[in-house]
Amino acid sequence: MSNLTLYELSGCPYCKKVKTTLADLDLDYESIEVPRSHSQRTKVEDISDQTGVPVLVDNDHDVHGMAESDDIVAYLEETYGS
């Protein structure tokens, strides 16, 4: 089981950006599809204090609810890049 979890929404360009980085770095992750309605994204809000996606959780590095695709991409490249 992967220690990376990505909360995402199908068709979201910001989520795609993060998924591309995960693929480029050959990282396994669990993908959790969130509802389209922000009011139904209670799990994401519990984790990140907001309802936007993408949101990354990395249990190996105590990251619990990182939002903003640029921040996530930079984190992944710094933490898992060569």
C-alpha positions as CSV (number, residue, x, y, z in Angstrom):
1,M,0.0,0.0,0.0
2,S,1.2,3.5,-0.9
3,N,1.9,6.1,1.7
4,L,0.9,8.8,-0.8
5,T,-2.7,9.7,-1.2
6,L,-4.1,12.2,-3.8
7,Y,-7.5,13.6,-3.4
8,E,-8.6,14.7,-6.9
9,L,-11.4,15.4,-9.3
10,S,-11.7,14.0,-12.8
11,G,-11.0,16.6,-15.4
12,C,-9.2,19.0,-13.0
13,P,-6.2,20.5,-14.8
14,Y,-4.4,21.1,-11.4
15,C,-4.9,17.5,-10.4
16,K,-3.6,16.4,-13.8
17,K,-0.4,18.5,-13.2
18,V,0.2,16.6,-9.9
19,K,-0.6,13.2,-11.5
20,T,1.9,13.9,-14.3
21,T,4.6,14.6,-11.7
22,L,3.7,11.5,-9.7
23,A,4.0,9.5,-13.0
24,D,7.3,11.2,-14.0
25,L,8.8,10.3,-10.6
26,D,7.4,6.8,-10.9
27,L,5.6,7.1,-7.5
28,D,2.8,4.8,-6.4
29,Y,-0.2,6.6,-4.8
30,E,-3.8,6.0,-3.9
31,S,-6.2,8.2,-5.8
32,I,-9.4,9.3,-4.1
33,E,-12.0,10.9,-6.3
34,V,-13.9,13.6,-4.6
35,P,-17.5,14.8,-5.3
36,R,-18.0,17.7,-7.8
37,S,-19.9,19.6,-5.2
38,H,-17.7,21.5,-2.8
39,S,-20.3,21.1,0.0
40,Q,-19.9,17.3,-0.2
41,R,-16.1,17.4,0.1
42,T,-16.1,16.9,3.9
43,K,-13.2,14.5,3.9
44,V,-11.0,16.9,2.0
45,E,-12.0,19.7,4.3
46,D,-11.2,17.6,7.3
47,I,-7.7,17.0,6.0
48,S,-6.8,20.3,4.5
49,D,-9.2,22.9,6.0
50,Q,-10.5,23.8,2.5
51,T,-12.5,22.0,-0.2
52,G,-10.3,22.6,-3.3
53,V,-8.3,19.8,-5.0
54,P,-5.7,18.5,-5.5
55,V,-4.8,17.6,-1.9
56,L,-1.8,15.4,-1.1
57,V,-1.2,13.3,2.0
58,D,2.2,11.7,2.5
59,N,2.3,9.6,5.7
60,D,6.0,8.9,5.3
61,H,6.9,12.5,5.7
62,D,4.1,13.8,8.0
63,V,2.3,15.7,5.3
64,H,-1.4,15.8,6.0
65,G,-3.3,17.9,3.6
66,M,-1.0,19.8,1.3
67,A,-3.0,21.8,-1.2
68,E,-2.1,23.9,-4.3
69,S,-0.8,22.0,-7.2
70,D,2.4,24.1,-7.6
71,D,3.3,23.4,-3.9
72,I,2.6,19.7,-4.3
73,V,4.7,19.4,-7.5
74,A,7.6,21.3,-5.8
75,Y,7.3,19.1,-2.7
76,L,7.3,15.9,-4.7
77,E,10.3,16.9,-6.8
78,E,12.2,18.0,-3.8
79,T,11.3,14.9,-1.7
80,Y,11.3,12.2,-4.3
81,G,13.2,13.5,-7.3
82,S,16.8,12.5,-8.0
